Amino acid sequence: VQLQASGGGLVQAGGSLRLSCVATGINFAINSMNWYRQAPGKQRELVATITSDGSPNYADFVKGRFTISRDNVRRTMYLQMNSLKPEDTARYYCKTMRGSRDYWGQGTQVTVSS
């Protein structure tokens, strides 16, 4: 299983970024997918989840600003991030499971300047 995240970068507060996560080695269409983030000195936290049928769930701190989506044909999950804040600065990781095992991508860095 490989998860390849991309789309991070440096953006000013109030700006937008779109993250992508391409998955290989799994039956993507039946897997729930997740975005996590980890800021320096902080624990990794769940940002958003999308189920196999496309139902999203969000952490309270991103509700109304971030949108998670998926394209099963492209085996890709997305995270559209709008109205970014400096506190959104973190490395963003995609995660899925197969059986009882978690699989993580390498992450993509998002930096929001004030």
Helices and strands as residue ranges (DSSP letters): E 2-6, E 9-12, E 17-24, G 28-30, E 33-38, E 45-50, E 56-58, G 60-62, E 66-71, E 76-81, G 86-88, E 90-98, E 101-104, E 108-113
